[in-house]
Amino acid sequence: MSGIGERLSPLDMLARLVSFDTESDKSNLALIDSVCAYLDGWGVPYLRLPNAAGDKAALFATIGPMVEGGVVLSGHTDVVPVAGQAWTSDPFTLRVADGRAYGRGAVDMKAFDALALALVPDMLAADLGRPIHILLSYDEETTCLGSMDAITRFGADLPRPNAVIVGEPTGMEVADAHKSIVTCLTIVHGHEAHSARPALGANAVAAACELVAGLSRIADRMVERGDASGRFDPAATTIHVGTIQGGTARNILAKECRFHWEYRGLPDLDPGEIPRLFAEEVERVTRERLNRYGDYGRIETIEEVDIPGLSPEPGSEAERLCLRLAGRNRTIAVPYATEAGRFQRAGIPTVVCGPGDIAQAHQPDEFITLDALGKGERFLRALIEASAS
């Protein structure tokens, strides 16, 4: 065993991680510094991967031989905001009561991070034959880009793994599929005029409303198509408009209107289909509504986030390993997105499997049960045993 470091139970490690306010718009460096100090105590090699601004960092640690063919335990360190939520205790102080551990990030997903870190001494003692890597990322709740610096280095200066386990809460079921997320901002540029003389301008609000209606029609087409796999709930690619804002006064043709929208695509969705269908709506609305009286306006759409879905890979190394470790005989699909699709896009077999219930995530008084934490610990201990053989 390398080093004689600090031993923490999974619950104590969870309490430490929860104590750092790592909401996605804030730095996670204090948490990463703490983890680095912990790993230093055990002599575990790691690599810090800072973002361009230098206010956040991912961390990639290796226990066992520095060779290819290992397993990555991937977890994010950022959490969603607590503002406006009715917490009954400090969200950044872990509270244990009635068989539950409460705190922001307790289930999504610092519990998995805590389990992986708390079991580092056991990994070292097992004298692993193949490595177990721990990847802690940032910005998963916003872009899922915080893991990319590590992913792009696999097979270069970082050993390429055979499998990735993303520890989002699945109740220790093995998820081999989830939807993609693409988020967009559409800005309609009109031309101001008095509302009594509409032919002298272009109403951006009216054009935006037609585009929103067009998205609803595209969404209806997706619902009619359904889910051929029969695995997802809701059983279709979904489209959602979240915000809309525009105009100056009731008697002025709106100069600008903007709306945020997203779609969550089934794994078999052609990634170009919805952008193509929306572009047709844009062309029609620009011609028939925005510029019906002259060349007054234009419409632009900015793609803000593109998080790939996770597609089933029956019989993959990740699937076979996790089904065996979790004692399951089938996989599931989950409706939320994760970093898993980014690993898969890089050609690495990936599944999602972690402790707790996603229904508790993002809620006030977020919690994970101690029973769920115990199930996650047993799973990782089984992985250690399998990696030592």
Number of C-alpha atoms within 10 A of each C-alpha: 12 12 13 11 15 13 16 18 13 22 20 15 21 27 23 19 27 26 18 21 23 25 19 19 14 14 19 23 19 16 20 21 14 14 18 18 13 19 20 17 15 18 16 18 14 17 15 17 19 17 14 8 7 10 12 25 27 24 22 21 21 22 21 22 14 16 15 15 14 24 24 23 23 24 28 27 30 30 27 20 17 17 8 7 12 10 16 9 13 13 21 20 17 24 16 16 10 7 12 18 22 27 28 33 32 33 30 32 27 27 33 30 26 25 26 25 23 22 19 23 21 15 24 18 14 16 18 20 16 21 25 26 22 23 25 25 28 28 25 21 20 15 18 22 19 26 26 16 18 20 19 13 12 15 12 9 9 17 18 19 20 17 25 28 25 24 30 31 25 19 16 24 21 29 26 24 27 28 27 25 22 20 19 17 19 19 21 28 23 28 21 20 18 14 16 10 10 15 14 16 25 30 30 28 23 19 27 28 15 17 22 18 14 18 22 16 13 18 19 16 14 20 16 12 12 17 19 11 11 11 16 19 11 12 18 24 27 21 23 15 17 9 10 17 12 18 19 12 9 9 11 18 25 26 21 24 23 21 20 19 19 20 21 23 24 28 20 15 17 10 14 8 10 19 15 11 13 17 16 13 19 24 14 14 22 22 16 12 18 29 20 15 14 12 14 18 22 21 21 13 17 11 15 12 16 16 22 25 27 29 22 20 15 11 10 16 17 23 26 16 19 27 18 13 19 20 13 13 11 11 17 15 22 19 17 14 22 26 28 29 26 20 24 20 15 12 11 21 23 32 33 31 27 34 29 29 18 20 13 17 21 18 18 20 22 21 27 27 20 18 13 21 26 15 18 26 22 15 21 21 18 16 19 24 16 14 19 16 10
